[in-house]
């Protein structure tokens, strides 16, 4: 899947926190598997919904962390360099924020 991001960029804003993000996402994956098991086991609706809410919150937290890293690294660097790349990064960040707000 192409995101339009330049492929020659070796360091992403989240690189320093990569392991932390990976660990958090593995934990979320486990939570989702647990929710699937709850459905298979016919658990109470509200209990399932509570777990879904927890997963949504955890994903939102990861997304906001990644966005913060992106703004602090990728966008800041592009703005410092100026030019069309700065405009593109600002538009990209704005679109990402809009997607997060809608979710």
Contact map, one row per residue, 1 for C-alpha under 8 A:
1110000000000000000000000000000000000000000000000000000000000000000000000000000000000000000000000000000
1111100000000000000000000000000000000000000000000000000000000000000000000000000000000000000000000000000
1111100000000000000000000000000000000000000000000000000000000000000000000000000000000000000000000000000
0111110000000000000000000000000000000000000000000000000000000000000000000000000000000000000000000000000
0111111000000000000000000000000000000000000000000000000000000000000000000000000000000000000000000000000
0001111110000000000000000000000000000000000000000000000000000000000000000000000000000000000000000000000
0000111111000000000000000000000000000000000000000000000000000000000000000000000000000000000000000000000
0000011111000000000000000000000000000000000000000000000000000000000000000000000000000000000000000000000
0000011111110000000000000000000000000000000000000000000000000000000000000000000000000000000000000000000
0000001111110000000000000000000000000000000000000000000000000000000000000000000000000000000000000000000
0000000011111010000000000000000000000000000000000000000000000000000000000000000000000000000000000000000
0000000011111110000000000000000000000000000000000000000000000000000001001100000000000000000000000000000
0000000000111111000000000000000000000000000000000000000000000000010011011100000000000000000000000000000
0000000000011111110000000000000000000000000000000000000000000000010011000000000000000000000000000000000
0000000000111111110000000000000000000000000000000000000000000000000000000000000000000000000000000000000
0000000000001111111000000000000000000000000000000000000000000000000000000000000000000000000000000000000
0000000000000111111110000000000000000000000000000000000000000000000000000000000000000000000000000000000
0000000000000111111111000000000000000000000000000000000000000000000000000000000000000000000000000000000
0000000000000001111111100000000000000000000000000000000000000000000000000000000000000000000000000000000
0000000000000000111111110000000000000000000000000000000000000000000000000000000000000000000000000000000
0000000000000000111111111000000000000000000000000000000000000100000000000000000000000000000000000000000
0000000000000000011111111100000000000000000000000000000000000000000000000000000000000000000000000000000
0000000000000000001111111110000000000000000000000000000000000000000000000000000000000000000000000000000
0000000000000000000111111111000000000000000000000000000000000100000000000000000000000000000000000000000
0000000000000000000011111111100000000000000000000000000000100100000000000000000000000000000000000000000
0000000000000000000001111111110000000000000000000000000000000000000000000000000000000000000000000000000
0000000000000000000000111111111000000000000000000000000000000000000000000000000000000000000000000000000
0000000000000000000000011111111100000000000000000000001001100000000000000000000000000000000000000000000
0000000000000000000000001111111110000000000000000000000000000000000000000000000000000000000000000000000
0000000000000000000000000111111111000000000000000000000000000000000000000000000000000000000000000000000
0000000000000000000000000011111111100000000000000010001000000000000000000000000000000000000000000000000
0000000000000000000000000001111111110000000000000001001000000000000000000000000000000000000000000000000
0000000000000000000000000000111111111000000000000000000000000000000000000000000000000000000000000000000
0000000000000000000000000000011111111100000000000000000000000000000000000000000000000000000000000000000
0000000000000000000000000000001111111110000000010011000000000000000000000000000000000000000000000000000
0000000000000000000000000000000111111111000000000000000000000000000000000000000000000000000000000000000
0000000000000000000000000000000011111111100000000000000000000000000000000000000000000000000000000000000
0000000000000000000000000000000001111111111000010000000000000000000000000000000000000000000000000000000
0000000000000000000000000000000000111111111000010000000000000000000000000000000000000000000000000000000
0000000000000000000000000000000000011111111000000000000000000000000000000000000000000000000000000000000
0000000000000000000000000000000000001111111000000000000000000000000000000000000000000000000000000000000
0000000000000000000000000000000000000111111100000000000000000000000000000000000000000000000000000000000
0000000000000000000000000000000000000111111110110000000000000000000000000000000000000000000000000000000
0000000000000000000000000000000000000000011111110000000000000000000000000000000000000000000000000000000
0000000000000000000000000000000000000000001111111000000000000000000000000000000000000000000000000000000
0000000000000000000000000000000000000000000111111100000000000000000000000000000000000000000000000000000
0000000000000000000000000000000000000000001111111110000000000000000000000000000000000000000000000000000
0000000000000000000000000000000000100110001111111111000000000000000000000000000000000000000000000000000
0000000000000000000000000000000000000000000011111111100000000000000000000000000000000000000000000000000
0000000000000000000000000000000000000000000001111111110000000000000000000000000000000000000000000000000
0000000000000000000000000000001000100000000000111111111000000000000000000000000000000000000000000000000
0000000000000000000000000000000100100000000000011111111100000000000000000000000000000000000000000000000
0000000000000000000000000000000000000000000000001111111110000000000000000000000000000000000000000000000
0000000000000000000000000000000000000000000000000111111111000000000000000000000000000000000000000000000
0000000000000000000000000001001100000000000000000011111111100000000000000000000000000000000000000000000
0000000000000000000000000000000000000000000000000001111111110000000000000000000000000000000000000000000
0000000000000000000000000000000000000000000000000000111111111000000000000000000000000000000000000000000
0000000000000000000000000001000000000000000000000000011111111100000000000000000000000000000000000000000
0000000000000000000000001001000000000000000000000000001111111110000000000000000000000000000000000000000
0000000000000000000000000000000000000000000000000000000111111111000000000000000000000000000000000001000
0000000000000000000000000000000000000000000000000000000011111111100000000000000000000000000000000000000
0000000000000000000010011000000000000000000000000000000001111111110000000000000000000000000000000000000
0000000000000000000000000000000000000000000000000000000000111111111000000000000000000000000000000001000
0000000000000000000000000000000000000000000000000000000000011111111100000000000000000000000000000000000
0000000000000000000000000000000000000000000000000000000000001111111110000000000000000000000000000000000
0000000000001100000000000000000000000000000000000000000000000111111111000000000000000000000000000000000
0000000000000000000000000000000000000000000000000000000000000011111111100000000000000000000010011000000
0000000000000000000000000000000000000000000000000000000000000001111111110000000000000000000000000000000
0000000000001100000000000000000000000000000000000000000000000000111111111100000000000000000000000000000
0000000000011100000000000000000000000000000000000000000000000000011111111110000000000000000010000000000
0000000000000000000000000000000000000000000000000000000000000000001111111111000000000000000010000000000
0000000000001000000000000000000000000000000000000000000000000000000111111111000000000000000000000000000
0000000000011000000000000000000000000000000000000000000000000000000011111111100000000000000000000000000
0000000000011000000000000000000000000000000000000000000000000000000011111111110000000000100000000000000
0000000000000000000000000000000000000000000000000000000000000000000001111111111000000100110010000000000
0000000000000000000000000000000000000000000000000000000000000000000000111111111100000000000000000000000
0000000000000000000000000000000000000000000000000000000000000000000000001111111110000000000000000000000
0000000000000000000000000000000000000000000000000000000000000000000000000111111111001100100000000000000
0000000000000000000000000000000000000000000000000000000000000000000000000011111111101110100000000000000
0000000000000000000000000000000000000000000000000000000000000000000000000001111111000100000000000000000
0000000000000000000000000000000000000000000000000000000000000000000000000000111111101100000000000000000
0000000000000000000000000000000000000000000000000000000000000000000000000000011111111110000000000000000
0000000000000000000000000000000000000000000000000000000000000000000000000000001011111110000000000000000
0000000000000000000000000000000000000000000000000000000000000000000000000000000001111111000000000000000
0000000000000000000000000000000000000000000000000000000000000000000000000000011011111111100000000000000
0000000000000000000000000000000000000000000000000000000000000000000000000010011111111111110000000000000
0000000000000000000000000000000000000000000000000000000000000000000000000000001001111111111000000000000
0000000000000000000000000000000000000000000000000000000000000000000000000000000000011111111100000000000
0000000000000000000000000000000000000000000000000000000000000000000000000110011000001111111110000000000
0000000000000000000000000000000000000000000000000000000000000000000000000010000000000111111111000000000
0000000000000000000000000000000000000000000000000000000000000000000000000000000000000011111111100000000
0000000000000000000000000000000000000000000000000000000000000000000000000000000000000001111111110000000
0000000000000000000000000000000000000000000000000000000000000000001001100010000000000000111111111000000
0000000000000000000000000000000000000000000000000000000000000000000000000000000000000000011111111100000
0000000000000000000000000000000000000000000000000000000000000000000000000000000000000000001111111110000
0000000000000000000000000000000000000000000000000000000000000000001000000000000000000000000111111111000
0000000000000000000000000000000000000000000000000000000000000000001000000000000000000000000011111111100
0000000000000000000000000000000000000000000000000000000000000000000000000000000000000000000001111111110
0000000000000000000000000000000000000000000000000000000000000000000000000000000000000000000000111111111
0000000000000000000000000000000000000000000000000000000000010010000000000000000000000000000000011111111
0000000000000000000000000000000000000000000000000000000000000000000000000000000000000000000000001111111
0000000000000000000000000000000000000000000000000000000000000000000000000000000000000000000000000111111
0000000000000000000000000000000000000000000000000000000000000000000000000000000000000000000000000011111
